[in-house]
C-alpha cells in the first residue's frame, strides 16, 4: 500500500480542526476520538479501494 497523498493530509487536517472545534464546544473527549478514528478508517478504506480499482484497470 502506498503512503497517503497530499489531499489525504489536507482531509486529515480538516477533520482534526473540526474535532478541535467540537471539543471547544463541549463534545466529550471520547466522542471526539471515536470520530477521529472513524474518519481515519474511512480515508484508509477509500485509499485501498482506489488502489484496488487502479490495479484492476492496469490488468
CHARMM internal coordinates of N, CA and C (Angstrom, degrees):
IC EDIT
DIST 1 N 1 CA 1.4442
DIST 1 CA 1 C 1.5275
ANGL 1 N 1 CA 1 C 109.03
DIST 1 C 2 N 1.3061
ANGL 1 CA 1 C 2 N 116.10
DIHE 1 N 1 CA 1 C 2 N 136.45
DIST 2 N 2 CA 1.4573
ANGL 1 C 2 N 2 CA 119.36
DIHE 1 CA 1 C 2 N 2 CA -179.26
DIST 2 CA 2 C 1.5184
ANGL 2 N 2 CA 2 C 110.56
DIHE 1 C 2 N 2 CA 2 C -81.59
DIST 2 C 3 N 1.3355
ANGL 2 CA 2 C 3 N 115.21
DIHE 2 N 2 CA 2 C 3 N 166.08
DIST 3 N 3 CA 1.4541
ANGL 2 C 3 N 3 CA 119.80
DIHE 2 CA 2 C 3 N 3 CA 179.41
DIST 3 CA 3 C 1.5198
ANGL 3 N 3 CA 3 C 110.36
DIHE 2 C 3 N 3 CA 3 C -73.14
DIST 3 C 4 N 1.3104
ANGL 3 CA 3 C 4 N 115.91
DIHE 3 N 3 CA 3 C 4 N 166.97
DIST 4 N 4 CA 1.4604
ANGL 3 C 4 N 4 CA 121.44
DIHE 3 CA 3 C 4 N 4 CA -179.48
DIST 4 CA 4 C 1.5182
ANGL 4 N 4 CA 4 C 110.53
DIHE 3 C 4 N 4 CA 4 C -63.32
DIST 4 C 5 N 1.3010
ANGL 4 CA 4 C 5 N 114.71
DIHE 4 N 4 CA 4 C 5 N 149.95
DIST 5 N 5 CA 1.4491
ANGL 4 C 5 N 5 CA 120.23
DIHE 4 CA 4 C 5 N 5 CA 177.56
DIST 5 CA 5 C 1.5208
ANGL 5 N 5 CA 5 C 109.82
DIHE 4 C 5 N 5 CA 5 C -91.45
DIST 5 C 6 N 1.3135
ANGL 5 CA 5 C 6 N 116.32
DIHE 5 N 5 CA 5 C 6 N 167.55
DIST 6 N 6 CA 1.4670
ANGL 5 C 6 N 6 CA 121.22
DIHE 5 CA 5 C 6 N 6 CA 179.91
DIST 6 CA 6 C 1.5267
ANGL 6 N 6 CA 6 C 112.16
DIHE 5 C 6 N 6 CA 6 C -55.81
DIST 6 C 7 N 1.3531
ANGL 6 CA 6 C 7 N 119.88
DIHE 6 N 6 CA 6 C 7 N -43.95
DIST 7 N 7 CA 1.4695
ANGL 6 C 7 N 7 CA 118.23
DIHE 6 CA 6 C 7 N 7 CA 178.01
DIST 7 CA 7 C 1.5353
ANGL 7 N 7 CA 7 C 112.56
DIHE 6 C 7 N 7 CA 7 C -59.15
DIST 7 C 8 N 1.3394
ANGL 7 CA 7 C 8 N 117.05
DIHE 7 N 7 CA 7 C 8 N -32.39
DIST 8 N 8 CA 1.4619
ANGL 7 C 8 N 8 CA 119.85
DIHE 7 CA 7 C 8 N 8 CA 177.21
DIST 8 CA 8 C 1.5154
ANGL 8 N 8 CA 8 C 110.59
DIHE 7 C 8 N 8 CA 8 C -63.50
DIST 8 C 9 N 1.3268
ANGL 8 CA 8 C 9 N 116.54
DIHE 8 N 8 CA 8 C 9 N -42.22
DIST 9 N 9 CA 1.4595
ANGL 8 C 9 N 9 CA 119.73
DIHE 8 CA 8 C 9 N 9 CA 178.98
DIST 9 CA 9 C 1.5202
ANGL 9 N 9 CA 9 C 110.89
DIHE 8 C 9 N 9 CA 9 C -64.01
DIST 9 C 10 N 1.3302
ANGL 9 CA 9 C 10 N 116.48
DIHE 9 N 9 CA 9 C 10 N -38.73
DIST 10 N 10 CA 1.4645
ANGL 9 C 10 N 10 CA 120.27
DIHE 9 CA 9 C 10 N 10 CA 177.25
DIST 10 CA 10 C 1.5243
ANGL 10 N 10 CA 10 C 110.11
DIHE 9 C 10 N 10 CA 10 C -64.39
DIST 10 C 11 N 1.3259
ANGL 10 CA 10 C 11 N 116.33
DIHE 10 N 10 CA 10 C 11 N -39.02
DIST 11 N 11 CA 1.4600
ANGL 10 C 11 N 11 CA 120.21
DIHE 10 CA 10 C 11 N 11 CA 178.04
DIST 11 CA 11 C 1.5196
ANGL 11 N 11 CA 11 C 110.64
DIHE 10 C 11 N 11 CA 11 C -64.87
DIST 11 C 12 N 1.3433
ANGL 11 CA 11 C 12 N 116.91
DIHE 11 N 11 CA 11 C 12 N -45.26
DIST 12 N 12 CA 1.4580
ANGL 11 C 12 N 12 CA 120.15
DIHE 11 CA 11 C 12 N 12 CA 177.89
DIST 12 CA 12 C 1.5265
ANGL 12 N 12 CA 12 C 111.27
DIHE 11 C 12 N 12 CA 12 C -59.87
DIST 12 C 13 N 1.3206
ANGL 12 CA 12 C 13 N 116.61
DIHE 12 N 12 CA 12 C 13 N -39.10
DIST 13 N 13 CA 1.4658
ANGL 12 C 13 N 13 CA 120.45
DIHE 12 CA 12 C 13 N 13 CA 178.70
DIST 13 CA 13 C 1.5219
ANGL 13 N 13 CA 13 C 110.89
DIHE 12 C 13 N 13 CA 13 C -64.34
DIST 13 C 14 N 1.3162
ANGL 13 CA 13 C 14 N 117.01
DIHE 13 N 13 CA 13 C 14 N -41.17
DIST 14 N 14 CA 1.4570
ANGL 13 C 14 N 14 CA 121.23
DIHE 13 CA 13 C 14 N 14 CA 178.15
DIST 14 CA 14 C 1.5228
ANGL 14 N 14 CA 14 C 111.02
DIHE 13 C 14 N 14 CA 14 C -64.90
DIST 14 C 15 N 1.3292
ANGL 14 CA 14 C 15 N 116.16
DIHE 14 N 14 CA 14 C 15 N -44.52
DIST 15 N 15 CA 1.4621
ANGL 14 C 15 N 15 CA 120.77
DIHE 14 CA 14 C 15 N 15 CA 178.72
DIST 15 CA 15 C 1.5266
ANGL 15 N 15 CA 15 C 110.09
DIHE 14 C 15 N 15 CA 15 C -61.91
DIST 15 C 16 N 1.3146
ANGL 15 CA 15 C 16 N 116.17
DIHE 15 N 15 CA 15 C 16 N -45.99
DIST 16 N 16 CA 1.4660
ANGL 15 C 16 N 16 CA 120.46
DIHE 15 CA 15 C 16 N 16 CA -179.63
DIST 16 CA 16 C 1.5210
ANGL 16 N 16 CA 16 C 111.56
DIHE 15 C 16 N 16 CA 16 C -60.97
DIST 16 C 17 N 1.3280
ANGL 16 CA 16 C 17 N 116.58
DIHE 16 N 16 CA 16 C 17 N -43.05
DIST 17 N 17 CA 1.4607
ANGL 16 C 17 N 17 CA 120.13
DIHE 16 CA 16 C 17 N 17 CA 179.20
DIST 17 CA 17 C 1.5283
ANGL 17 N 17 CA 17 C 110.94
DIHE 16 C 17 N 17 CA 17 C -63.48
DIST 17 C 18 N 1.3217
ANGL 17 CA 17 C 18 N 116.60
DIHE 17 N 17 CA 17 C 18 N -40.73
DIST 18 N 18 CA 1.4607
ANGL 17 C 18 N 18 CA 120.49
DIHE 17 CA 17 C 18 N 18 CA 178.85
DIST 18 CA 18 C 1.5216
ANGL 18 N 18 CA 18 C 111.45
DIHE 17 C 18 N 18 CA 18 C -64.35
DIST 18 C 19 N 1.3252
ANGL 18 CA 18 C 19 N 116.29
DIHE 18 N 18 CA 18 C 19 N -39.71
DIST 19 N 19 CA 1.4622
ANGL 18 C 19 N 19 CA 120.13
DIHE 18 CA 18 C 19 N 19 CA 179.30
DIST 19 CA 19 C 1.5276
ANGL 19 N 19 CA 19 C 110.35
DIHE 18 C 19 N 19 CA 19 C -68.37
DIST 19 C 20 N 1.3226
ANGL 19 CA 19 C 20 N 117.30
DIHE 19 N 19 CA 19 C 20 N -39.43
DIST 20 N 20 CA 1.4703
ANGL 19 C 20 N 20 CA 120.37
DIHE 19 CA 19 C 20 N 20 CA 176.45
DIST 20 CA 20 C 1.5275
ANGL 20 N 20 CA 20 C 110.90
DIHE 19 C 20 N 20 CA 20 C -60.10
DIST 20 C 21 N 1.3256
ANGL 20 CA 20 C 21 N 115.95
DIHE 20 N 20 CA 20 C 21 N -42.80
DIST 21 N 21 CA 1.4612
ANGL 20 C 21 N 21 CA 120.22
DIHE 20 CA 20 C 21 N 21 CA 177.77
DIST 21 CA 21 C 1.5279
ANGL 21 N 21 CA 21 C 110.88
DIHE 20 C 21 N 21 CA 21 C -63.10
DIST 21 C 22 N 1.3300
ANGL 21 CA 21 C 22 N 116.46
DIHE 21 N 21 CA 21 C 22 N -40.91
DIST 22 N 22 CA 1.4659
ANGL 21 C 22 N 22 CA 120.12
DIHE 21 CA 21 C 22 N 22 CA 178.55
DIST 22 CA 22 C 1.5275
ANGL 22 N 22 CA 22 C 111.05
DIHE 21 C 22 N 22 CA 22 C -63.34
DIST 22 C 23 N 1.3201
ANGL 22 CA 22 C 23 N 116.43
DIHE 22 N 22 CA 22 C 23 N -40.80
DIST 23 N 23 CA 1.4663
ANGL 22 C 23 N 23 CA 120.15
DIHE 22 CA 22 C 23 N 23 CA 177.56
DIST 23 CA 23 C 1.5276
ANGL 23 N 23 CA 23 C 110.90
DIHE 22 C 23 N 23 CA 23 C -61.50
DIST 23 C 24 N 1.3160
ANGL 23 CA 23 C 24 N 116.26
DIHE 23 N 23 CA 23 C 24 N -39.83
DIST 24 N 24 CA 1.4659
ANGL 23 C 24 N 24 CA 120.33
DIHE 23 CA 23 C 24 N 24 CA 178.84
DIST 24 CA 24 C 1.5224
ANGL 24 N 24 CA 24 C 111.26
DIHE 23 C 24 N 24 CA 24 C -66.38
DIST 24 C 25 N 1.3371
ANGL 24 CA 24 C 25 N 116.88
DIHE 24 N 24 CA 24 C 25 N -27.87
DIST 25 N 25 CA 1.4676
ANGL 24 C 25 N 25 CA 120.91
DIHE 24 CA 24 C 25 N 25 CA 178.50
DIST 25 CA 25 C 1.5216
ANGL 25 N 25 CA 25 C 111.95
DIHE 24 C 25 N 25 CA 25 C -83.80
DIST 25 C 26 N 1.3328
ANGL 25 CA 25 C 26 N 117.19
DIHE 25 N 25 CA 25 C 26 N -6.34
DIST 26 N 26 CA 1.4548
ANGL 25 C 26 N 26 CA 120.14
DIHE 25 CA 25 C 26 N 26 CA 175.25
DIST 26 CA 26 C 1.5133
ANGL 26 N 26 CA 26 C 116.99
DIHE 25 C 26 N 26 CA 26 C 108.90
DIST 26 C 27 N 1.3338
ANGL 26 CA 26 C 27 N 117.56
DIHE 26 N 26 CA 26 C 27 N 8.38
DIST 27 N 27 CA 1.4630
ANGL 26 C 27 N 27 CA 119.91
DIHE 26 CA 26 C 27 N 27 CA 175.35
DIST 27 CA 27 C 1.5287
ANGL 27 N 27 CA 27 C 107.76
DIHE 26 C 27 N 27 CA 27 C -65.35
DIST 27 C 28 N 1.3202
ANGL 27 CA 27 C 28 N 116.92
DIHE 27 N 27 CA 27 C 28 N 142.57
DIST 28 N 28 CA 1.4624
ANGL 27 C 28 N 28 CA 119.65
DIHE 27 CA 27 C 28 N 28 CA -178.31
DIST 28 CA 28 C 1.5263
ANGL 28 N 28 CA 28 C 111.14
DIHE 27 C 28 N 28 CA 28 C -65.02
DIST 28 C 29 N 1.3240
ANGL 28 CA 28 C 29 N 114.32
DIHE 28 N 28 CA 28 C 29 N 151.05
DIST 29 N 29 CA 1.4683
ANGL 28 C 29 N 29 CA 120.72
DIHE 28 CA 28 C 29 N 29 CA 179.08
DIST 29 CA 29 C 1.5280
ANGL 29 N 29 CA 29 C 109.90
DIHE 28 C 29 N 29 CA 29 C -59.51
DIST 29 C 30 N 1.3217
ANGL 29 CA 29 C 30 N 116.91
DIHE 29 N 29 CA 29 C 30 N -41.84
DIST 30 N 30 CA 1.4675
ANGL 29 C 30 N 30 CA 121.10
DIHE 29 CA 29 C 30 N 30 CA -178.88
DIST 30 CA 30 C 1.5264
ANGL 30 N 30 CA 30 C 111.22
DIHE 29 C 30 N 30 CA 30 C -61.48
DIST 30 C 31 N 1.3323
ANGL 30 CA 30 C 31 N 116.75
DIHE 30 N 30 CA 30 C 31 N -43.61
DIST 31 N 31 CA 1.4636
ANGL 30 C 31 N 31 CA 120.36
DIHE 30 CA 30 C 31 N 31 CA 179.76
DIST 31 CA 31 C 1.5250
ANGL 31 N 31 CA 31 C 110.62
DIHE 30 C 31 N 31 CA 31 C -65.22
DIST 31 C 32 N 1.3150
ANGL 31 CA 31 C 32 N 116.54
DIHE 31 N 31 CA 31 C 32 N -38.52
DIST 32 N 32 CA 1.4588
ANGL 31 C 32 N 32 CA 120.34
DIHE 31 CA 31 C 32 N 32 CA 179.37
DIST 32 CA 32 C 1.5258
ANGL 32 N 32 CA 32 C 110.91
DIHE 31 C 32 N 32 CA 32 C -65.09
DIST 32 C 33 N 1.3150
ANGL 32 CA 32 C 33 N 117.25
DIHE 32 N 32 CA 32 C 33 N -43.66
DIST 33 N 33 CA 1.4712
ANGL 32 C 33 N 33 CA 121.09
DIHE 32 CA 32 C 33 N 33 CA 179.54
DIST 33 CA 33 C 1.5267
ANGL 33 N 33 CA 33 C 110.41
DIHE 32 C 33 N 33 CA 33 C -65.81
DIST 33 C 34 N 1.3231
ANGL 33 CA 33 C 34 N 117.42
DIHE 33 N 33 CA 33 C 34 N -42.35
DIST 34 N 34 CA 1.4636
ANGL 33 C 34 N 34 CA 120.33
DIHE 33 CA 33 C 34 N 34 CA 178.21
DIST 34 CA 34 C 1.5213
ANGL 34 N 34 CA 34 C 110.81
DIHE 33 C 34 N 34 CA 34 C -60.48
DIST 34 C 35 N 1.3217
ANGL 34 CA 34 C 35 N 116.73
DIHE 34 N 34 CA 34 C 35 N -40.90
DIST 35 N 35 CA 1.4571
ANGL 34 C 35 N 35 CA 120.94
DIHE 34 CA 34 C 35 N 35 CA 178.34
DIST 35 CA 35 C 1.5231
ANGL 35 N 35 CA 35 C 110.99
DIHE 34 C 35 N 35 CA 35 C -64.83
DIST 35 C 36 N 1.3230
ANGL 35 CA 35 C 36 N 116.90
DIHE 35 N 35 CA 35 C 36 N -43.55
DIST 36 N 36 CA 1.4601
ANGL 35 C 36 N 36 CA 121.02
DIHE 35 CA 35 C 36 N 36 CA 179.09
DIST 36 CA 36 C 1.5256
ANGL 36 N 36 CA 36 C 111.05
DIHE 35 C 36 N 36 CA 36 C -61.42
DIST 36 C 37 N 1.3158
ANGL 36 CA 36 C 37 N 116.86
DIHE 36 N 36 CA 36 C 37 N -44.55
DIST 37 N 37 CA 1.4668
ANGL 36 C 37 N 37 CA 121.16
DIHE 36 CA 36 C 37 N 37 CA 179.27
DIST 37 CA 37 C 1.5294
ANGL 37 N 37 CA 37 C 110.55
DIHE 36 C 37 N 37 CA 37 C -63.10
DIST 37 C 38 N 1.3266
ANGL 37 CA 37 C 38 N 116.50
DIHE 37 N 37 CA 37 C 38 N -42.75
DIST 38 N 38 CA 1.4652
ANGL 37 C 38 N 38 CA 120.74
DIHE 37 CA 37 C 38 N 38 CA 178.86
DIST 38 CA 38 C 1.5208
ANGL 38 N 38 CA 38 C 110.99
DIHE 37 C 38 N 38 CA 38 C -62.05
DIST 38 C 39 N 1.3189
ANGL 38 CA 38 C 39 N 117.18
DIHE 38 N 38 CA 38 C 39 N -45.90
DIST 39 N 39 CA 1.4671
ANGL 38 C 39 N 39 CA 120.93
DIHE 38 CA 38 C 39 N 39 CA 179.96
DIST 39 CA 39 C 1.5213
ANGL 39 N 39 CA 39 C 111.17
DIHE 38 C 39 N 39 CA 39 C -63.17
DIST 39 C 40 N 1.3225
ANGL 39 CA 39 C 40 N 117.07
DIHE 39 N 39 CA 39 C 40 N -41.83
DIST 40 N 40 CA 1.4658
ANGL 39 C 40 N 40 CA 120.69
DIHE 39 CA 39 C 40 N 40 CA 178.72
DIST 40 CA 40 C 1.5252
ANGL 40 N 40 CA 40 C 110.28
DIHE 39 C 40 N 40 CA 40 C -62.54
DIST 40 C 41 N 1.3166
ANGL 40 CA 40 C 41 N 116.45
DIHE 40 N 40 CA 40 C 41 N -39.79
DIST 41 N 41 CA 1.4625
ANGL 40 C 41 N 41 CA 120.49
DIHE 40 CA 40 C 41 N 41 CA 177.88
DIST 41 CA 41 C 1.5114
ANGL 41 N 41 CA 41 C 112.12
DIHE 40 C 41 N 41 CA 41 C -63.87
DIST 41 C 42 N 1.3245
ANGL 41 CA 41 C 42 N 116.39
DIHE 41 N 41 CA 41 C 42 N -40.40
DIST 42 N 42 CA 1.4589
ANGL 41 C 42 N 42 CA 120.51
DIHE 41 CA 41 C 42 N 42 CA 178.87
DIST 42 CA 42 C 1.5245
ANGL 42 N 42 CA 42 C 110.35
DIHE 41 C 42 N 42 CA 42 C -63.50
DIST 42 C 43 N 1.3125
ANGL 42 CA 42 C 43 N 117.83
DIHE 42 N 42 CA 42 C 43 N -42.68
DIST 43 N 43 CA 1.4604
ANGL 42 C 43 N 43 CA 121.13
DIHE 42 CA 42 C 43 N 43 CA 179.08
DIST 43 CA 43 C 1.5295
ANGL 43 N 43 CA 43 C 110.04
DIHE 42 C 43 N 43 CA 43 C -63.75
DIST 43 C 44 N 1.3341
ANGL 43 CA 43 C 44 N 117.77
DIHE 43 N 43 CA 43 C 44 N -41.59
DIST 44 N 44 CA 1.4680
ANGL 43 C 44 N 44 CA 120.29
DIHE 43 CA 43 C 44 N 44 CA 178.60
DIST 44 CA 44 C 1.5272
ANGL 44 N 44 CA 44 C 111.13
DIHE 43 C 44 N 44 CA 44 C -63.66
DIST 44 C 45 N 1.3288
ANGL 44 CA 44 C 45 N 116.84
DIHE 44 N 44 CA 44 C 45 N -43.03
DIST 45 N 45 CA 1.4599
ANGL 44 C 45 N 45 CA 120.21
DIHE 44 CA 44 C 45 N 45 CA 177.92
DIST 45 CA 45 C 1.5223
ANGL 45 N 45 CA 45 C 111.19
DIHE 44 C 45 N 45 CA 45 C -62.47
DIST 45 C 46 N 1.3185
ANGL 45 CA 45 C 46 N 116.59
DIHE 45 N 45 CA 45 C 46 N -40.81
DIST 46 N 46 CA 1.4608
ANGL 45 C 46 N 46 CA 120.85
DIHE 45 CA 45 C 46 N 46 CA 178.55
DIST 46 CA 46 C 1.5269
ANGL 46 N 46 CA 46 C 110.31
DIHE 45 C 46 N 46 CA 46 C -62.35
DIST 46 C 47 N 1.3170
ANGL 46 CA 46 C 47 N 116.88
DIHE 46 N 46 CA 46 C 47 N -44.01
DIST 47 N 47 CA 1.4696
ANGL 46 C 47 N 47 CA 120.65
DIHE 46 CA 46 C 47 N 47 CA 178.08
DIST 47 CA 47 C 1.5191
ANGL 47 N 47 CA 47 C 111.16
DIHE 46 C 47 N 47 CA 47 C -61.33
DIST 47 C 48 N 1.3207
ANGL 47 CA 47 C 48 N 116.55
DIHE 47 N 47 CA 47 C 48 N -44.78
DIST 48 N 48 CA 1.4653
ANGL 47 C 48 N 48 CA 120.56
DIHE 47 CA 47 C 48 N 48 CA -179.78
DIST 48 CA 48 C 1.5301
ANGL 48 N 48 CA 48 C 110.78
DIHE 47 C 48 N 48 CA 48 C -62.61
DIST 48 C 49 N 1.3239
ANGL 48 CA 48 C 49 N 116.31
DIHE 48 N 48 CA 48 C 49 N -42.14
DIST 49 N 49 CA 1.4595
ANGL 48 C 49 N 49 CA 120.21
DIHE 48 CA 48 C 49 N 49 CA 179.26
DIST 49 CA 49 C 1.5226
ANGL 49 N 49 CA 49 C 111.08
DIHE 48 C 49 N 49 CA 49 C -63.68
DIST 49 C 50 N 1.3316
ANGL 49 CA 49 C 50 N 117.16
DIHE 49 N 49 CA 49 C 50 N -42.95
DIST 50 N 50 CA 1.4674
ANGL 49 C 50 N 50 CA 120.37
DIHE 49 CA 49 C 50 N 50 CA 178.94
DIST 50 CA 50 C 1.5230
ANGL 50 N 50 CA 50 C 110.89
DIHE 49 C 50 N 50 CA 50 C -63.04
DIST 50 C 51 N 1.3246
ANGL 50 CA 50 C 51 N 117.16
DIHE 50 N 50 CA 50 C 51 N -40.79
DIST 51 N 51 CA 1.4655
ANGL 50 C 51 N 51 CA 120.72
DIHE 50 CA 50 C 51 N 51 CA 179.27
DIST 51 CA 51 C 1.5203
ANGL 51 N 51 CA 51 C 110.61
DIHE 50 C 51 N 51 CA 51 C -66.46
DIST 51 C 52 N 1.3148
ANGL 51 CA 51 C 52 N 116.48
DIHE 51 N 51 CA 51 C 52 N -39.68
DIST 52 N 52 CA 1.4642
ANGL 51 C 52 N 52 CA 121.06
DIHE 51 CA 51 C 52 N 52 CA 178.16
DIST 52 CA 52 C 1.5298
ANGL 52 N 52 CA 52 C 110.18
DIHE 51 C 52 N 52 CA 52 C -62.17
DIST 52 C 53 N 1.3249
ANGL 52 CA 52 C 53 N 116.28
DIHE 52 N 52 CA 52 C 53 N -46.71
DIST 53 N 53 CA 1.4578
ANGL 52 C 53 N 53 CA 120.24
DIHE 52 CA 52 C 53 N 53 CA 179.47
DIST 53 CA 53 C 1.5266
ANGL 53 N 53 CA 53 C 111.79
DIHE 52 C 53 N 53 CA 53 C -63.44
DIST 53 C 54 N 1.3358
ANGL 53 CA 53 C 54 N 116.48
DIHE 53 N 53 CA 53 C 54 N -37.95
DIST 54 N 54 CA 1.4619
ANGL 53 C 54 N 54 CA 120.06
DIHE 53 CA 53 C 54 N 54 CA 178.61
DIST 54 CA 54 C 1.5280
ANGL 54 N 54 CA 54 C 110.12
DIHE 53 C 54 N 54 CA 54 C -65.60
DIST 54 C 55 N 1.3299
ANGL 54 CA 54 C 55 N 116.32
DIHE 54 N 54 CA 54 C 55 N -40.55
DIST 55 N 55 CA 1.4670
ANGL 54 C 55 N 55 CA 120.09
DIHE 54 CA 54 C 55 N 55 CA 179.34
DIST 55 CA 55 C 1.5217
ANGL 55 N 55 CA 55 C 110.96
DIHE 54 C 55 N 55 CA 55 C -64.83
DIST 55 C 56 N 1.3342
ANGL 55 CA 55 C 56 N 116.80
DIHE 55 N 55 CA 55 C 56 N -39.13
DIST 56 N 56 CA 1.4604
ANGL 55 C 56 N 56 CA 120.28
DIHE 55 CA 55 C 56 N 56 CA 177.56
DIST 56 CA 56 C 1.5358
ANGL 56 N 56 CA 56 C 110.75
DIHE 55 C 56 N 56 CA 56 C -65.56
DIST 56 C 57 N 1.3069
ANGL 56 CA 56 C 57 N 116.04
DIHE 56 N 56 CA 56 C 57 N -38.78
DIST 57 N 57 CA 1.4632
ANGL 56 C 57 N 57 CA 120.23
DIHE 56 CA 56 C 57 N 57 CA -179.45
DIST 57 CA 57 C 1.5274
ANGL 57 N 57 CA 57 C 111.37
DIHE 56 C 57 N 57 CA 57 C -67.03
DIST 57 C 58 N 1.3367
ANGL 57 CA 57 C 58 N 116.35
DIHE 57 N 57 CA 57 C 58 N -32.32
DIST 58 N 58 CA 1.4560
ANGL 57 C 58 N 58 CA 120.53
DIHE 57 CA 57 C 58 N 58 CA 178.36
DIST 58 CA 58 C 1.5111
ANGL 58 N 58 CA 58 C 112.21
DIHE 57 C 58 N 58 CA 58 C -73.94
DIST 58 C 59 N 1.3276
ANGL 58 CA 58 C 59 N 115.47
DIHE 58 N 58 CA 58 C 59 N -21.95
DIST 59 N 59 CA 1.4559
ANGL 58 C 59 N 59 CA 120.09
DIHE 58 CA 58 C 59 N 59 CA 176.57
DIST 59 CA 59 C 1.4629
ANGL 59 N 59 CA 59 C 111.29
DIHE 58 C 59 N 59 CA 59 C 90.48
END
COOR INIT
IC SEED 1 N 1 CA 1 C
IC BUILD
